[in-house]
Amino acid sequence: PSPSTRWRQNPSPFHLLPPDGVLGVALVHHGYDAPLHHHPEPETYYLLWGAAQMWRNGRIESVAAPARIAIPGGSPHALTPTSGFVVLAYWFPRGPFASIEYTWVDEAPLRARL
């Protein structure tokens, strides 16, 4: 860069998250069929790249980056890429990650209602 170039750094929205939460990043390839699950803690997905089908709130919806997806605690959810891959950040307000109790859901009765 030239001496007259000014660099401006935009702050990441992640600096606003409480420090005792869990923040992770996942690279999920097309073909991965995520199992439907829930946990007591609310979770937020930040879809950074790609497109997917998202099971949430009892229905399937298409999502594409950039997107913020709020998932209430106890709500069954799953994300399956429709693009070559997706990159998503996930955030829980409390941690550590090992303390988050996942419950896997039998999908057949739920999906039959769609």
Steps between C-alpha positions, in 0.01 A plus 500: 500500500600855441589729794170681449296180538301489820401164636175480682416187691134428552442341837373145495150454640640214706672741741152581631440145622536424872841348579361193682316370191610248240594617150598248235538482124392208284573410139220269387520330160212427266362153565518526878149446632507650848296307757208685652585594859430743780660622821376719788727792407405743225740498205573745221636404159683758292498361147814650347516317165271277296138393500310235695167354602428576864254300709379741767175585674330194355569580137774494239620829355769599253778718638797665329799699619521746649240407758446501874280215621369509857410161647305504827606259774318167474409555133583207265725614215742379232682653205582316176711672229350545154810674364839331471566584864400747768708687753315591815585637837291374788460663837360392836463763774638263765772239499714310504400301191529170692219614730246534216270197507393396151186293446464325165147497357324226303432697183243276331190616693600867474582498130180303422300803617652729236 
